Amino acid sequence: MPGAEARPLVVIAGPTGSGKSALALSLAERFDGEIVNFDSLQIYLGFDIGTAKLSIAERRGIPHHLMDVCAPTETVTAGDYARMARRVLEEIAARGRLPVLVGGTGFYLRALLDGLAPGPGRDEALRRRLEAREAKREGSLHRLLRRFDPATAGRIHPRDVQKLVRAVEICLLARRPAARVFEAGRDALRGWQALKLALDPPRAELHQRIHQRTEKMFQTGLVDEVRSLLASGVPESAKPFEAIGYRQALAVAKSGMAVEEAIVSTEVATRQYAKRQWTWFRREPGIQWLQGFGEAPAVASAAFRATHSFVELFARIKREFTEQ
């Protein structure tokens, strides 16, 4: 049972395309909440179509935090995200409202709730050598990390060079697996208790939705969005261009990849990413799984009931504490 000083927050997690945003909006409307993003791409300004970012109108007047807050040239670590999100949580609490966290970047959520160990400092010379190694032999960093730290390698995409460099750097400097470094000295979130809900739609139906959404992204201007970002001065090396969908759209814009090929590549990569998200969140302690998509009435009803019971528990504890 939470203590008298603890405050409630709700998490909506799950694989990409499962309807997390729709469910989060419904909960925020029902329980006087504000939404806090934990998607590592929606945090960037200007990257809209490929991230399925809700428009201002689609947000239905609900405040959304940590969307469009970073320039595409900025590098945002999980630790950076956790610091920003903790400030936002306190601001929402000061307004007497319920934070509803929504997203699919499990490492961001873990950094916020459980904290991260600081790890060794950056070694720029080592980082340059590692980056040069990867540029010369693509995939070599992921293979190296699998030797040093299989657990961390299993959580990082082989193309995510930034995370691979940092993980290998930690292994080499700390002389032990990065996973063990991260477990030590964490600064867990204090004063809050989370209700963690995750969506679990049927696999075949999710794959069909991913297919339809991928086609729609390219049909509604993803390549034009990329061209506009490049024209505005965003370099091809910007971190968001490494993301699924943007990587393929960039290849269309700059390298002549056929749109049809880009769509197929994006769809395959998105399905693989959804599988990794399922795996990540199944390892997250305390998750309550909701069977179906976030837009389904039965799923929304189950989420409403769980949230109502959760919020009422805190209200009862607060009343009892006040009456003492």
C-alpha positions as a Markdown table, in Angstrom:
| # | Residue | x | y | z |
|---|---|---|---|---|
| 1 | Met | 0.0 | 0.0 | 0.0 |
| 2 | Pro | 1.4 | 3.5 | -0.9 |
| 3 | Gly | 2.4 | 5.9 | 1.8 |
| 4 | Ala | 0.5 | 9.0 | 2.7 |
| 5 | Glu | 3.0 | 11.2 | 0.8 |
| 6 | Ala | 2.9 | 9.1 | -2.4 |
| 7 | Arg | 1.1 | 10.4 | -5.5 |
| 8 | Pro | -0.4 | 8.4 | -8.3 |
| 9 | Leu | 0.7 | 8.3 | -12.0 |
| 10 | Val | -0.5 | 6.0 | -14.8 |
| 11 | Val | 1.6 | 4.5 | -17.5 |
| 12 | Ile | 0.2 | 3.3 | -20.9 |
| 13 | Ala | 2.8 | 1.2 | -22.7 |
| 14 | Gly | 2.9 | -1.4 | -25.4 |
| 15 | Pro | 4.0 | -2.0 | -29.0 |
| 16 | Thr | 3.9 | 0.6 | -31.7 |
| 17 | Gly | 0.5 | 0.9 | -33.4 |
| 18 | Ser | -1.4 | -0.6 | -30.5 |
| 19 | Gly | -3.5 | 2.5 | -29.7 |
| 20 | Lys | -1.6 | 3.8 | -26.7 |
| 21 | Ser | -2.3 | 7.5 | -27.6 |
| 22 | Ala | -6.0 | 7.0 | -27.9 |
| 23 | Leu | -6.3 | 5.2 | -24.6 |
| 24 | Ala | -4.1 | 7.8 | -22.8 |
| 25 | Leu | -6.3 | 10.6 | -24.1 |
| 26 | Ser | -9.4 | 8.8 | -22.9 |
| 27 | Leu | -7.9 | 8.3 | -19.4 |
| 28 | Ala | -6.7 | 11.9 | -19.2 |
| 29 | Glu | -10.1 | 13.2 | -20.1 |
| 30 | Arg | -11.9 | 10.9 | -17.6 |
| 31 | Phe | -9.5 | 11.5 | -14.7 |
| 32 | Asp | -8.4 | 15.2 | -15.2 |
| 33 | Gly | -5.0 | 14.2 | -16.4 |
| 34 | Glu | -2.1 | 15.6 | -18.4 |
| 35 | Ile | -0.1 | 13.4 | -20.8 |
| 36 | Val | 3.6 | 12.9 | -20.6 |
| 37 | Asn | 5.3 | 11.4 | -23.6 |
| 38 | Phe | 8.0 | 8.7 | -23.3 |
| 39 | Asp | 8.6 | 8.1 | -27.0 |
| 40 | Ser | 12.2 | 8.9 | -27.9 |
| 41 | Leu | 11.3 | 10.4 | -31.3 |
| 42 | Gln | 8.2 | 12.4 | -30.5 |
| 43 | Ile | 10.4 | 14.5 | -28.3 |
| 44 | Tyr | 12.0 | 16.0 | -31.4 |
| 45 | Leu | 10.6 | 19.1 | -33.1 |
| 46 | Gly | 9.5 | 18.6 | -36.7 |
| 47 | Phe | 9.5 | 14.8 | -36.9 |
| 48 | Asp | 5.7 | 14.3 | -37.0 |
| 49 | Ile | 4.5 | 12.0 | -39.7 |
| 50 | Gly | 6.9 | 9.1 | -39.1 |
| 51 | Thr | 6.3 | 9.2 | -35.3 |
| 52 | Ala | 2.5 | 9.3 | -35.6 |
| 53 | Lys | 2.5 | 12.4 | -33.5 |
| 54 | Leu | -0.9 | 13.7 | -32.6 |
| 55 | Ser | -1.8 | 17.1 | -34.1 |
| 56 | Ile | -2.9 | 19.9 | -31.8 |
| 57 | Ala | -6.5 | 19.3 | -32.7 |
| 58 | Glu | -6.2 | 15.5 | -32.1 |
| 59 | Arg | -5.0 | 16.2 | -28.5 |
| 60 | Arg | -8.5 | 17.5 | -27.7 |
| 61 | Gly | -7.3 | 20.2 | -25.4 |
| 62 | Ile | -5.4 | 17.8 | -23.1 |
| 63 | Pro | -1.9 | 19.2 | -22.2 |
| 64 | His | 0.9 | 17.1 | -23.7 |
| 65 | His | 4.4 | 17.3 | -22.3 |
| 66 | Leu | 7.8 | 16.4 | -23.7 |
| 67 | Met | 6.7 | 16.5 | -27.3 |
| 68 | Asp | 8.5 | 18.9 | -29.7 |
| 69 | Val | 10.8 | 20.0 | -27.0 |
| 70 | Cys | 14.2 | 19.2 | -28.5 |
| 71 | Ala | 16.0 | 20.3 | -31.7 |
| 72 | Pro | 16.8 | 17.4 | -34.1 |
| 73 | Thr | 20.5 | 18.1 | -33.7 |
| 74 | Glu | 20.3 | 17.5 | -29.9 |
| 75 | Thr | 21.2 | 14.1 | -28.4 |
| 76 | Val | 18.8 | 13.2 | -25.7 |
| 77 | Thr | 19.9 | 10.4 | -23.4 |
| 78 | Ala | 17.6 | 8.3 | -21.1 |
| 79 | Gly | 19.1 | 10.3 | -18.2 |
| 80 | Asp | 18.2 | 13.6 | -19.9 |
| 81 | Tyr | 14.7 | 12.4 | -20.4 |
| 82 | Ala | 14.3 | 11.2 | -16.8 |
| 83 | Arg | 15.4 | 14.6 | -15.5 |
| 84 | Met | 13.0 | 16.5 | -17.7 |
| 85 | Ala | 10.1 | 14.1 | -16.9 |
| 86 | Arg | 10.6 | 14.3 | -13.2 |
| 87 | Arg | 10.3 | 18.1 | -13.4 |
| 88 | Val | 7.2 | 17.8 | -15.4 |
| 89 | Leu | 5.6 | 15.3 | -12.9 |
| 90 | Glu | 6.1 | 17.8 | -10.1 |
| 91 | Glu | 4.5 | 20.6 | -12.2 |
| 92 | Ile | 1.5 | 18.4 | -13.0 |
| 93 | Ala | 1.2 | 17.4 | -9.3 |
| 94 | Ala | 1.3 | 21.1 | -8.3 |
| 95 | Arg | -1.8 | 21.7 | -10.5 |
| 96 | Gly | -3.6 | 18.8 | -8.8 |
| 97 | Arg | -3.8 | 16.7 | -11.9 |
| 98 | Leu | -3.0 | 13.1 | -12.8 |
| 99 | Pro | 0.1 | 12.4 | -14.9 |
| 100 | Val | -0.6 | 9.9 | -17.7 |
| 101 | Leu | 2.6 | 8.6 | -19.3 |
| 102 | Val | 2.4 | 7.2 | -22.7 |
| 103 | Gly | 5.0 | 5.8 | -25.1 |
| 104 | Gly | 7.0 | 2.8 | -26.3 |
| 105 | Thr | 10.6 | 3.6 | -25.3 |
| 106 | Gly | 11.0 | 1.2 | -22.4 |
| 107 | Phe | 14.5 | 2.5 | -21.5 |
| 108 | Tyr | 13.1 | 6.0 | -21.0 |
| 109 | Leu | 10.4 | 4.7 | -18.7 |
| 110 | Arg | 12.9 | 2.6 | -16.7 |
| 111 | Ala | 15.2 | 5.6 | -16.4 |
| 112 | Leu | 12.3 | 7.7 | -15.1 |
| 113 | Leu | 10.9 | 5.2 | -12.6 |
| 114 | Asp | 14.0 | 3.3 | -11.5 |
| 115 | Gly | 16.7 | 5.7 | -12.2 |
| 116 | Leu | 20.1 | 5.1 | -13.9 |
| 117 | Ala | 23.5 | 4.7 | -12.5 |
| 118 | Pro | 25.8 | 7.5 | -13.8 |
| 119 | Gly | 28.4 | 5.2 | -15.2 |
| 120 | Pro | 31.9 | 6.2 | -16.2 |
| 121 | Gly | 32.5 | 9.5 | -18.0 |
| 122 | Arg | 32.9 | 9.9 | -21.7 |
| 123 | Asp | 36.2 | 9.1 | -23.3 |
| 124 | Glu | 36.1 | 11.0 | -26.6 |
| 125 | Ala | 39.2 | 9.3 | -28.1 |
| 126 | Leu | 37.7 | 5.9 | -27.4 |
| 127 | Arg | 34.4 | 6.9 | -28.8 |
| 128 | Arg | 36.0 | 8.1 | -32.0 |
| 129 | Arg | 37.8 | 4.7 | -32.4 |
| 130 | Leu | 34.6 | 2.8 | -31.8 |
| 131 | Glu | 32.7 | 5.0 | -34.3 |
| 132 | Ala | 35.4 | 4.5 | -36.9 |
| 133 | Arg | 35.3 | 0.7 | -36.3 |
| 134 | Glu | 31.6 | 0.6 | -36.9 |
| 135 | Ala | 31.9 | 2.8 | -40.0 |
| 136 | Lys | 34.5 | 0.4 | -41.4 |
| 137 | Arg | 32.7 | -2.8 | -40.5 |
| 138 | Glu | 28.9 | -2.3 | -40.0 |
| 139 | Gly | 27.6 | -4.5 | -37.2 |
| 140 | Ser | 31.0 | -4.9 | -35.5 |
| 141 | Leu | 30.0 | -2.9 | -32.4 |
| 142 | His | 26.9 | -5.0 | -31.8 |
| 143 | Arg | 29.0 | -8.2 | -32.2 |
| 144 | Leu | 31.6 | -6.8 | -29.7 |
| 145 | Leu | 28.9 | -5.9 | -27.2 |
| 146 | Arg | 27.4 | -9.4 | -27.4 |
| 147 | Arg | 30.8 | -10.7 | -26.3 |
| 148 | Phe | 31.1 | -8.2 | -23.4 |
| 149 | Asp | 27.5 | -7.9 | -22.3 |
| 150 | Pro | 24.9 | -10.2 | -24.0 |
| 151 | Ala | 22.0 | -8.8 | -21.9 |
| 152 | Thr | 22.6 | -5.2 | -23.0 |
| 153 | Ala | 23.3 | -6.2 | -26.6 |
| 154 | Gly | 19.9 | -7.9 | -26.7 |
| 155 | Arg | 18.2 | -4.6 | -25.8 |
| 156 | Ile | 20.0 | -2.4 | -28.4 |
| 157 | His | 19.2 | -2.4 | -32.1 |
| 158 | Pro | 22.3 | -3.3 | -34.2 |
| 159 | Arg | 21.9 | 0.0 | -36.1 |
| 160 | Asp | 21.7 | 2.2 | -33.0 |
| 161 | Val | 25.3 | 3.3 | -33.1 |
| 162 | Gln | 25.0 | 6.0 | -30.4 |
| 163 | Lys | 23.7 | 3.5 | -27.8 |
| 164 | Leu | 26.2 | 0.8 | -28.9 |
| 165 | Val | 29.1 | 3.2 | -28.6 |
| 166 | Arg | 28.1 | 4.2 | -25.1 |
| 167 | Ala | 27.4 | 0.6 | -24.0 |
| 168 | Val | 30.8 | -0.7 | -25.3 |
| 169 | Glu | 32.5 | 2.4 | -23.8 |
| 170 | Ile | 31.0 | 1.6 | -20.4 |
| 171 | Cys | 32.1 | -2.0 | -20.6 |
| 172 | Leu | 35.7 | -1.1 | -21.5 |
| 173 | Leu | 36.0 | 1.8 | -19.0 |
| 174 | Ala | 34.3 | 0.0 | -16.1 |
| 175 | Arg | 35.8 | -3.4 | -16.9 |
| 176 | Arg | 32.5 | -5.1 | -16.3 |
| 177 | Pro | 29.2 | -5.5 | -18.3 |
| 178 | Ala | 27.2 | -2.3 | -18.7 |
| 179 | Ala | 24.1 | -4.1 | -17.3 |
| 180 | Arg | 25.9 | -4.5 | -14.0 |
| 181 | Val | 27.0 | -0.8 | -14.0 |
| 182 | Phe | 23.4 | 0.3 | -14.6 |
| 183 | Glu | 22.1 | -1.8 | -11.8 |
| 184 | Ala | 24.4 | -0.1 | -9.2 |
| 185 | Gly | 23.6 | 3.2 | -7.6 |
| 186 | Arg | 20.2 | 3.9 | -9.2 |
| 187 | Asp | 18.2 | 7.0 | -8.1 |
| 188 | Ala | 14.7 | 5.6 | -8.2 |
| 189 | Leu | 11.7 | 8.0 | -8.5 |
| 190 | Arg | 10.5 | 9.0 | -5.0 |
| 191 | Gly | 7.1 | 10.2 | -3.9 |
| 192 | Trp | 5.2 | 8.5 | -6.7 |
| 193 | Gln | 3.5 | 5.1 | -7.3 |
| 194 | Ala | 2.8 | 3.9 | -10.8 |
| 195 | Leu | -0.1 | 2.0 | -12.2 |
| 196 | Lys | 1.5 | 0.3 | -15.3 |
| 197 | Leu | -0.9 | -0.8 | -18.1 |
| 198 | Ala | 0.3 | -2.3 | -21.4 |
| 199 | Leu | -1.7 | -3.1 | -24.5 |
| 200 | Asp | -1.5 | -6.6 | -26.0 |
| 201 | Pro | -3.4 | -6.7 | -29.3 |
| 202 | Pro | -3.6 | -9.8 | -31.5 |
| 203 | Arg | -0.3 | -10.1 | -33.4 |
| 204 | Ala | -1.9 | -10.6 | -36.9 |
| 205 | Glu | -4.2 | -7.6 | -36.4 |
| 206 | Leu | -1.3 | -5.4 | -35.2 |
| 207 | His | 0.8 | -6.4 | -38.3 |
| 208 | Gln | -2.1 | -5.4 | -40.5 |
| 209 | Arg | -2.4 | -2.1 | -38.8 |
| 210 | Ile | 1.4 | -1.5 | -39.1 |
| 211 | His | 1.0 | -2.3 | -42.9 |
| 212 | Gln | -1.8 | 0.3 | -43.3 |
| 213 | Arg | -0.1 | 2.9 | -41.1 |
| 214 | Thr | 3.2 | 2.6 | -43.0 |
| 215 | Glu | 1.5 | 3.0 | -46.4 |
| 216 | Lys | -0.4 | 6.0 | -45.0 |
| 217 | Met | 2.8 | 7.7 | -43.7 |
| 218 | Phe | 4.4 | 7.6 | -47.1 |
| 219 | Gln | 1.2 | 8.6 | -48.9 |
| 220 | Thr | 0.6 | 11.6 | -46.6 |
| 221 | Gly | 4.0 | 13.2 | -47.1 |
| 222 | Leu | 6.8 | 11.5 | -45.0 |
| 223 | Val | 9.4 | 11.9 | -47.8 |
| 224 | Asp | 8.3 | 15.6 | -48.2 |
| 225 | Glu | 8.7 | 16.1 | -44.5 |
| 226 | Val | 12.2 | 14.7 | -44.7 |
| 227 | Arg | 13.0 | 17.0 | -47.6 |
| 228 | Ser | 11.7 | 20.0 | -45.7 |
| 229 | Leu | 13.8 | 19.1 | -42.6 |
| 230 | Leu | 16.9 | 18.8 | -44.8 |
| 231 | Ala | 16.1 | 22.1 | -46.5 |
| 232 | Ser | 15.7 | 23.8 | -43.0 |
| 233 | Gly | 19.3 | 22.8 | -42.1 |
| 234 | Val | 18.8 | 19.5 | -40.3 |
| 235 | Pro | 21.8 | 17.4 | -41.2 |
| 236 | Glu | 21.5 | 13.9 | -42.5 |
| 237 | Ser | 23.5 | 12.8 | -39.4 |
| 238 | Ala | 20.8 | 14.0 | -37.0 |
| 239 | Lys | 19.8 | 11.2 | -34.6 |
| 240 | Pro | 16.1 | 11.1 | -35.6 |
| 241 | Phe | 17.0 | 10.2 | -39.2 |
| 242 | Glu | 18.3 | 6.9 | -37.9 |
| 243 | Ala | 14.8 | 5.9 | -36.8 |
| 244 | Ile | 12.5 | 3.4 | -38.6 |
| 245 | Gly | 10.6 | 5.2 | -41.4 |
| 246 | Tyr | 12.9 | 8.2 | -41.4 |
| 247 | Arg | 15.9 | 6.2 | -42.4 |
| 248 | Gln | 14.0 | 4.8 | -45.4 |
| 249 | Ala | 12.4 | 8.1 | -46.3 |
| 250 | Leu | 15.9 | 9.7 | -46.3 |
| 251 | Ala | 17.1 | 7.0 | -48.7 |
| 252 | Val | 14.2 | 7.9 | -51.0 |
| 253 | Ala | 15.0 | 11.6 | -50.8 |
| 254 | Lys | 18.8 | 11.3 | -51.1 |
| 255 | Ser | 19.7 | 8.0 | -52.7 |
| 256 | Gly | 16.9 | 7.3 | -55.1 |
| 257 | Met | 15.4 | 4.3 | -53.2 |
| 258 | Ala | 12.0 | 3.4 | -54.7 |
| 259 | Val | 9.0 | 4.4 | -52.5 |
| 260 | Glu | 7.6 | 0.9 | -52.7 |
| 261 | Glu | 10.9 | -0.5 | -51.4 |
| 262 | Ala | 11.0 | 2.0 | -48.6 |
| 263 | Ile | 7.5 | 1.0 | -47.5 |
| 264 | Val | 8.4 | -2.7 | -47.4 |
| 265 | Ser | 11.6 | -2.0 | -45.5 |
| 266 | Thr | 9.8 | 0.2 | -43.0 |
| 267 | Glu | 7.0 | -2.3 | -42.4 |
| 268 | Val | 9.4 | -5.1 | -41.8 |
| 269 | Ala | 11.5 | -3.1 | -39.4 |
| 270 | Thr | 8.4 | -1.8 | -37.6 |
| 271 | Arg | 7.2 | -5.3 | -37.0 |
| 272 | Gln | 10.6 | -6.3 | -35.6 |
| 273 | Tyr | 10.5 | -3.2 | -33.4 |
| 274 | Ala | 7.0 | -4.1 | -32.1 |
| 275 | Lys | 8.3 | -7.6 | -31.2 |
| 276 | Arg | 11.2 | -6.1 | -29.2 |
| 277 | Gln | 8.8 | -3.8 | -27.4 |
| 278 | Trp | 6.6 | -6.7 | -26.4 |
| 279 | Thr | 9.7 | -8.5 | -25.1 |
| 280 | Trp | 10.8 | -5.4 | -23.1 |
| 281 | Phe | 7.5 | -4.7 | -21.4 |
| 282 | Arg | 6.9 | -8.3 | -20.6 |
| 283 | Arg | 10.1 | -8.0 | -18.4 |
| 284 | Glu | 8.8 | -4.9 | -16.8 |
| 285 | Pro | 7.7 | -5.7 | -13.2 |
| 286 | Gly | 4.1 | -4.8 | -12.2 |
| 287 | Ile | 2.7 | -4.5 | -15.7 |
| 288 | Gln | -1.1 | -5.2 | -16.1 |
| 289 | Trp | -1.7 | -6.4 | -19.6 |
| 290 | Leu | -4.9 | -5.3 | -21.5 |
| 291 | Gln | -5.9 | -7.7 | -24.3 |
| 292 | Gly | -6.7 | -5.6 | -27.4 |
| 293 | Phe | -6.2 | -2.2 | -29.0 |
| 294 | Gly | -6.4 | 1.0 | -27.0 |
| 295 | Glu | -9.4 | 2.2 | -29.0 |
| 296 | Ala | -11.5 | -0.9 | -28.1 |
| 297 | Pro | -14.4 | -0.1 | -25.7 |
| 298 | Ala | -13.6 | -3.2 | -23.6 |
| 299 | Val | -10.0 | -2.2 | -23.2 |
| 300 | Ala | -10.9 | 1.3 | -22.3 |
| 301 | Ser | -13.4 | 0.1 | -19.7 |
| 302 | Ala | -10.8 | -2.2 | -18.2 |
| 303 | Ala | -8.3 | 0.7 | -18.1 |
| 304 | Phe | -10.9 | 3.0 | -16.5 |
| 305 | Arg | -11.7 | 0.5 | -13.8 |
| 306 | Ala | -8.1 | -0.1 | -12.9 |
| 307 | Thr | -7.3 | 3.6 | -12.9 |
| 308 | His | -10.4 | 4.5 | -10.8 |
| 309 | Ser | -9.5 | 1.9 | -8.2 |
| 310 | Phe | -5.9 | 3.1 | -8.2 |
| 311 | Val | -6.8 | 6.8 | -7.8 |
| 312 | Glu | -9.4 | 6.1 | -5.2 |
| 313 | Leu | -6.9 | 4.2 | -3.1 |
| 314 | Phe | -4.7 | 7.3 | -2.9 |
| 315 | Ala | -7.7 | 9.5 | -2.2 |
| 316 | Arg | -8.7 | 7.2 | 0.7 |
| 317 | Ile | -5.2 | 7.2 | 2.2 |
| 318 | Lys | -5.0 | 10.9 | 2.0 |
| 319 | Arg | -8.4 | 11.3 | 3.7 |
| 320 | Glu | -7.4 | 8.9 | 6.5 |
| 321 | Phe | -4.1 | 10.7 | 7.0 |
| 322 | Thr | -5.8 | 14.1 | 7.1 |
| 323 | Glu | -8.4 | 12.9 | 9.7 |
| 324 | Gln | -5.7 | 11.6 | 12.1 |
